[in-house]
Amino acid sequence: MSLYTAPRVRPKTTGAVETIQSDIRDVDFGNGRFDIILASAVLHHLRTDEEWRTVFQKLYDALRPRGSLWIFDIVESPLPGVQAIHWRRYGEYLTAAGGEEFRKELYERIIAEDTPRSVPFQLDLLRSVGFSEVELLHKNSCYAAFGAIKR
């Protein structure tokens, strides 16, 4: 699991952009160091509830007061029937985009390497580690964008 700053971010900021490439479970961000943290397609690799809690706490601690964390990632539905529909529709999308072999390969990798959690799980976790303002920006099938602001 790597963190990096997209090349298009640097020209849009008046402050410093720091690039960190590391396993998010191992990196020490320090305390009160960042105004904004973007986590895009990284958190779904976390495995256990303890890893999720530890990483969310680490991200919270790394923010300055009024700093914000924004997450863009794959999510699961807590409702098995809804999850089955999302999984089927995502499979149809993958097949249309790259063929049946592509869908099969990606599904195998998701099952072997990923442990996405539901939006409610992650929003509750954001609150439990200390975030005061939590917001769901967008959810479409198995992808969601959401975030929180530190007091």
C-alpha positions as CSV (number, residue, x, y, z in Angstrom):
1,M,0.0,0.0,0.0
2,S,1.7,3.2,-1.2
3,L,0.9,6.8,-0.7
4,Y,1.9,9.4,-3.3
5,T,0.9,12.8,-4.5
6,A,-0.6,13.1,-7.9
7,P,1.5,15.3,-10.2
8,R,-1.5,17.6,-10.9
9,V,-1.7,18.6,-7.1
10,R,1.6,20.4,-6.9
11,P,0.7,23.2,-9.3
12,K,-2.6,23.9,-7.5
13,T,-1.2,24.5,-4.1
14,T,0.4,27.6,-2.5
15,G,1.9,25.4,0.2
16,A,4.2,22.5,0.2
17,V,3.2,19.1,-1.1
18,E,5.0,16.2,0.5
19,T,5.2,12.8,-1.2
20,I,5.4,9.7,1.0
21,Q,5.8,6.3,-0.4
22,S,5.4,3.6,2.2
23,D,3.1,0.9,3.6
24,I,0.4,2.9,5.3
25,R,0.4,0.5,8.2
26,D,4.1,1.1,8.9
27,V,4.7,4.8,8.1
28,D,5.0,7.3,11.0
29,F,3.3,10.5,9.9
30,G,3.9,12.3,13.2
31,N,1.4,14.5,14.9
32,G,-0.2,17.7,13.6
33,R,1.8,17.7,10.4
34,F,-0.8,18.0,7.6
35,D,-3.7,20.2,6.6
36,I,-5.1,17.7,4.1
37,I,-4.7,14.0,3.6
38,L,-6.0,12.3,0.5
39,A,-6.4,8.5,0.6
40,S,-7.3,7.2,-2.8
41,A,-7.7,3.5,-3.4
42,V,-5.4,2.5,-0.5
43,L,-7.5,1.8,2.6
44,H,-9.4,-1.2,1.1
45,H,-6.1,-3.2,1.4
46,L,-6.3,-3.0,5.2
47,R,-7.3,-6.4,6.7
48,T,-8.3,-6.6,10.3
49,D,-10.6,-4.2,12.2
50,E,-7.5,-3.4,14.3
51,E,-5.6,-2.3,11.2
52,W,-8.5,-0.1,10.1
53,R,-8.7,1.5,13.6
54,T,-4.9,2.0,13.9
55,V,-4.6,3.6,10.4
56,F,-7.6,5.9,10.9
57,Q,-6.2,7.0,14.3
58,K,-2.8,7.6,12.7
59,L,-4.4,9.7,9.9
60,Y,-6.4,11.7,12.5
61,D,-3.3,12.3,14.6
62,A,-1.3,13.4,11.6
63,L,-3.7,16.3,10.8
64,R,-3.5,19.8,12.2
65,P,-6.6,21.2,13.9
66,R,-9.3,21.8,11.2
67,G,-7.3,19.5,8.9
68,S,-9.3,17.1,6.7
69,L,-9.1,13.6,5.5
70,W,-10.6,12.7,2.1
71,I,-11.1,9.0,1.1
72,F,-11.9,7.8,-2.4
73,D,-12.1,4.0,-2.4
74,I,-13.9,0.7,-3.1
75,V,-16.5,-0.2,-0.5
76,E,-18.8,-3.0,0.4
77,S,-22.4,-2.9,1.3
78,P,-23.4,-4.2,4.7
79,L,-26.5,-5.8,3.1
80,P,-25.6,-9.1,1.4
81,G,-28.3,-8.7,-1.3
82,V,-27.1,-5.2,-2.2
83,Q,-23.5,-6.4,-2.2
84,A,-24.4,-9.2,-4.6
85,I,-25.9,-6.6,-7.0
86,H,-22.9,-4.3,-6.8
87,W,-20.5,-7.3,-7.3
88,R,-22.5,-8.4,-10.4
89,R,-22.7,-4.9,-11.9
90,Y,-19.0,-4.3,-11.3
91,G,-18.3,-7.6,-13.0
92,E,-20.3,-6.5,-16.0
93,Y,-18.4,-3.2,-16.1
94,L,-15.1,-5.0,-15.9
95,T,-16.1,-7.4,-18.7
96,A,-17.2,-4.6,-20.9
97,A,-13.9,-2.7,-20.2
98,G,-11.4,-5.5,-20.6
99,G,-13.1,-8.8,-21.3
100,E,-14.0,-11.8,-19.2
101,E,-10.4,-12.7,-18.5
102,F,-9.7,-9.2,-17.2
103,R,-12.8,-9.4,-14.9
104,K,-11.7,-12.8,-13.6
105,E,-8.2,-11.7,-12.9
106,L,-9.3,-8.6,-11.1
107,Y,-11.9,-10.4,-9.0
108,E,-9.3,-13.0,-8.0
109,R,-6.9,-10.2,-6.9
110,I,-9.7,-8.4,-5.0
111,I,-10.6,-11.6,-3.1
112,A,-6.9,-12.4,-2.3
113,E,-5.7,-8.9,-1.4
114,D,-8.5,-6.6,-0.5
115,T,-10.8,-6.2,2.5
116,P,-13.0,-3.2,1.8
117,R,-15.4,-2.1,4.5
118,S,-18.8,-0.5,4.2
119,V,-19.3,3.3,4.2
120,P,-21.2,3.2,7.6
121,F,-18.3,1.2,9.1
122,Q,-15.8,3.8,7.9
123,L,-17.9,6.8,8.8
124,D,-18.4,5.4,12.3
125,L,-14.7,4.7,12.6
126,L,-13.9,8.3,11.6
127,R,-16.1,9.5,14.4
128,S,-14.7,7.1,16.9
129,V,-11.1,8.2,16.4
130,G,-12.0,11.8,16.9
131,F,-13.2,13.4,13.7
132,S,-16.0,15.9,14.5
133,E,-17.5,16.6,11.0
134,V,-18.0,13.6,8.8
135,E,-19.4,13.7,5.3
136,L,-20.4,11.3,2.5
137,L,-19.7,13.1,-0.8
138,H,-20.7,10.4,-3.3
139,K,-21.4,6.7,-3.5
140,N,-21.9,4.8,-6.7
141,S,-22.2,1.0,-6.4
142,C,-19.0,-0.3,-4.9
143,Y,-17.1,3.1,-4.9
144,A,-17.5,6.0,-2.5
145,A,-16.0,9.4,-1.7
146,F,-16.2,10.7,1.9
147,G,-14.2,12.5,4.4
148,A,-13.9,14.3,7.7
149,I,-12.6,17.4,9.4
150,K,-10.6,17.4,12.6
151,R,-11.7,19.8,15.4
